[in-house]
Amino acid sequence: MESGDLRIFQVVAQQGNLTKAAERLGYVQSNVTARIKYLEAEVGTLLFIRHNRGMTLSPAGELLLTYADKIIGLLNEAEKALCATDEPAGPLRIGSTQTAAAVRLPELFASYYTLYPSVSLSLSTGNSQYLIDQVLGYELEGAFIGCSCDHPDLSAVPIYDEELFIVSSGIRPENQELVEKPVLVYSMGCSYRQILEDWLRSNGVNRPVIMEFGTLEAIISGVTSGMGISLLPEIVIRQHLQQGLLRKHSLPLGMNHMMTYFITRKDAFVSSALRAFMDLLPKEYDMIERRGH
């Protein structure tokens, strides 16, 4: 089993389509098809279930993908380690929840780029579980997540303690808004969503109307228009509160705070670019917190 075949297998699994996988790899489709068939013959079982919409991993394919991700990740790590320099340079892939990306990371990234212009810094956003999976799969060097993480392969450093509030427009009486309006949230896997649903259940609302939005801006706009309620960190809504566009409602102790963590793989090679980024975190976040107050 060659690493090149595993890389092709990994891309096909990610794309779920031979044509798209071939385009991403820069190969002709017939070559990709042949390599997948060869790999299936080598392992003695089907790795994909073919259907009209593309290809889906078989149970054996799902098992192989877990190993392929680790093997390819380690090979990439070895390449980075051999090419490492003392001066921060090269690509640095960081992930973040949308809330942290919108409020905190712009200044952090700007400061980092000023200090280390040779680093090609990129940002991927998603919910916390998605980001954990990306770091585990060596797709990201590190990520900011909105929940605790006790995975044995990950290190988690607490960065910022978020104070959370339920927010509403204030258009209708408080009790009506909080228990009768739809809940505006991100997709499943969002830590804020879980806390808000737990709070609603504790107040007798077992099946709230859920409206999913793809961006922080869309959620805030929906709340200010009176469409529904949401749960957001105080730093996100300060300006809206000052302008009278939102009303905040306190949560019980134990539900009103969330720690933002920065996670990395324990076994991953720490490049000079990542080390410099991590060294900047405490200073940058202390500065942001002082400014916020």
ZIURWO-V264178 format. One record per backbone hydrogen bond with DSSP energy under -1.0 kcal/mol. NH is the residue of the N-H (numbers start at 1). CO is the residue of the C=O. E is the energy in kcal/mol with one decimal. If there is no record, write none. Layout:
nh=NH co=CO e=E
nh=NH co=CO e=E
//
This chain:
nh=6 co=2 e=-1.8
nh=7 co=3 e=-2.3
nh=8 co=4 e=-1.9
nh=9 co=5 e=-2.7
nh=10 co=6 e=-2.6
nh=11 co=7 e=-2.1
nh=12 co=8 e=-2.5
nh=13 co=9 e=-2.4
nh=14 co=10 e=-2.0
nh=15 co=11 e=-2.6
nh=16 co=12 e=-3.1
nh=21 co=17 e=-2.2
nh=22 co=18 e=-2.6
nh=23 co=19 e=-2.1
nh=24 co=20 e=-2.3
nh=25 co=21 e=-2.3
nh=26 co=22 e=-1.6
nh=27 co=22 e=-1.9
nh=32 co=28 e=-1.5
nh=33 co=29 e=-2.8
nh=34 co=30 e=-2.2
nh=35 co=31 e=-2.2
nh=36 co=32 e=-2.2
nh=37 co=33 e=-2.3
nh=38 co=34 e=-2.3
nh=39 co=35 e=-2.2
nh=40 co=36 e=-2.4
nh=41 co=37 e=-2.2
nh=42 co=38 e=-2.1
nh=43 co=39 e=-2.2
nh=44 co=40 e=-1.4
nh=45 co=40 e=-1.3
nh=49 co=56 e=-3.8
nh=51 co=54 e=-2.5
nh=54 co=51 e=-1.5
nh=55 co=16 e=-2.1
nh=56 co=49 e=-2.2
nh=58 co=47 e=-2.1
nh=62 co=58 e=-2.7
nh=63 co=59 e=-1.8
nh=64 co=60 e=-2.5
nh=65 co=61 e=-2.4
nh=66 co=62 e=-1.4
nh=67 co=63 e=-1.2
nh=68 co=64 e=-3.0
nh=69 co=65 e=-2.8
nh=70 co=66 e=-1.3
nh=71 co=67 e=-2.9
nh=72 co=68 e=-2.9
nh=73 co=69 e=-2.1
nh=74 co=70 e=-2.4
nh=75 co=71 e=-2.2
nh=76 co=72 e=-2.5
nh=77 co=73 e=-2.2
nh=78 co=74 e=-2.5
nh=79 co=75 e=-2.1
nh=80 co=76 e=-2.3
nh=81 co=77 e=-2.5
nh=82 co=78 e=-2.2
nh=83 co=79 e=-1.5
nh=90 co=118 e=-1.8
nh=92 co=120 e=-2.3
nh=94 co=122 e=-2.5
nh=95 co=142 e=-2.2
nh=96 co=124 e=-2.0
nh=101 co=97 e=-2.3
nh=102 co=98 e=-2.3
nh=103 co=99 e=-2.0
nh=104 co=100 e=-2.2
nh=105 co=100 e=-2.0
nh=108 co=104 e=-1.2
nh=109 co=105 e=-3.5
nh=110 co=106 e=-2.2
nh=111 co=107 e=-2.5
nh=112 co=108 e=-2.5
nh=113 co=109 e=-2.8
nh=114 co=110 e=-1.9
nh=115 co=111 e=-1.6
nh=116 co=112 e=-2.7
nh=119 co=116 e=-1.7
nh=120 co=90 e=-2.7
nh=121 co=119 e=-1.0
nh=122 co=92 e=-2.4
nh=124 co=94 e=-2.1
nh=126 co=96 e=-1.4
nh=131 co=127 e=-2.1
nh=132 co=128 e=-2.4
nh=133 co=129 e=-2.3
nh=134 co=130 e=-2.0
nh=135 co=131 e=-2.2
nh=136 co=132 e=-2.6
nh=137 co=133 e=-2.0
nh=138 co=135 e=-1.6
nh=139 co=134 e=-2.5
nh=140 co=134 e=-1.2
nh=141 co=93 e=-2.3
nh=142 co=93 e=-1.1
nh=143 co=263 e=-1.6
nh=144 co=95 e=-2.2
nh=145 co=261 e=-2.6
nh=154 co=151 e=-1.7
nh=155 co=264 e=-3.0
nh=157 co=262 e=-2.3
nh=159 co=260 e=-3.4
nh=160 co=260 e=-1.4
nh=162 co=258 e=-3.6
nh=164 co=256 e=-2.5
nh=165 co=232 e=-2.1
nh=166 co=249 e=-2.2
nh=167 co=230 e=-2.7
nh=168 co=247 e=-2.3
nh=177 co=173 e=-2.2
nh=178 co=174 e=-2.4
nh=179 co=175 e=-1.4
nh=180 co=176 e=-1.9
nh=181 co=177 e=-1.3
nh=183 co=209 e=-3.2
nh=184 co=229 e=-3.2
nh=185 co=211 e=-2.2
nh=190 co=187 e=-1.2
nh=194 co=190 e=-1.6
nh=195 co=191 e=-1.9
nh=196 co=192 e=-2.4
nh=197 co=193 e=-2.5
nh=198 co=194 e=-2.2
nh=199 co=195 e=-2.3
nh=200 co=196 e=-2.3
nh=201 co=197 e=-2.2
nh=202 co=198 e=-1.9
nh=204 co=201 e=-1.7
nh=205 co=200 e=-2.9
nh=211 co=183 e=-3.0
nh=213 co=185 e=-2.8
nh=219 co=215 e=-1.5
nh=220 co=216 e=-2.4
nh=221 co=217 e=-2.3
nh=222 co=218 e=-2.2
nh=223 co=219 e=-2.2
nh=224 co=220 e=-2.7
nh=225 co=221 e=-1.6
nh=226 co=223 e=-1.7
nh=227 co=222 e=-2.3
nh=229 co=182 e=-2.4
nh=230 co=167 e=-1.7
nh=232 co=165 e=-2.3
nh=234 co=163 e=-2.8
nh=241 co=237 e=-2.5
nh=242 co=238 e=-2.3
nh=243 co=239 e=-1.7
nh=244 co=241 e=-1.2
nh=245 co=240 e=-2.5
nh=246 co=240 e=-1.0
nh=247 co=168 e=-3.0
nh=249 co=166 e=-2.5
nh=255 co=252 e=-2.0
nh=258 co=162 e=-2.4
nh=260 co=160 e=-3.4
nh=261 co=145 e=-2.3
nh=262 co=157 e=-2.4
nh=263 co=143 e=-2.9
nh=264 co=155 e=-1.9
nh=266 co=153 e=-2.7
nh=275 co=271 e=-2.7
nh=276 co=272 e=-2.2
nh=277 co=273 e=-1.7
nh=278 co=274 e=-2.7
nh=279 co=275 e=-2.3
nh=280 co=276 e=-1.2
nh=284 co=280 e=-2.4
nh=285 co=281 e=-2.6
nh=286 co=282 e=-2.1
nh=287 co=283 e=-1.8
nh=288 co=284 e=-2.1
nh=289 co=285 e=-2.3
nh=290 co=286 e=-2.1
nh=291 co=287 e=-2.1
nh=292 co=288 e=-2.2
nh=293 co=289 e=-1.0
//
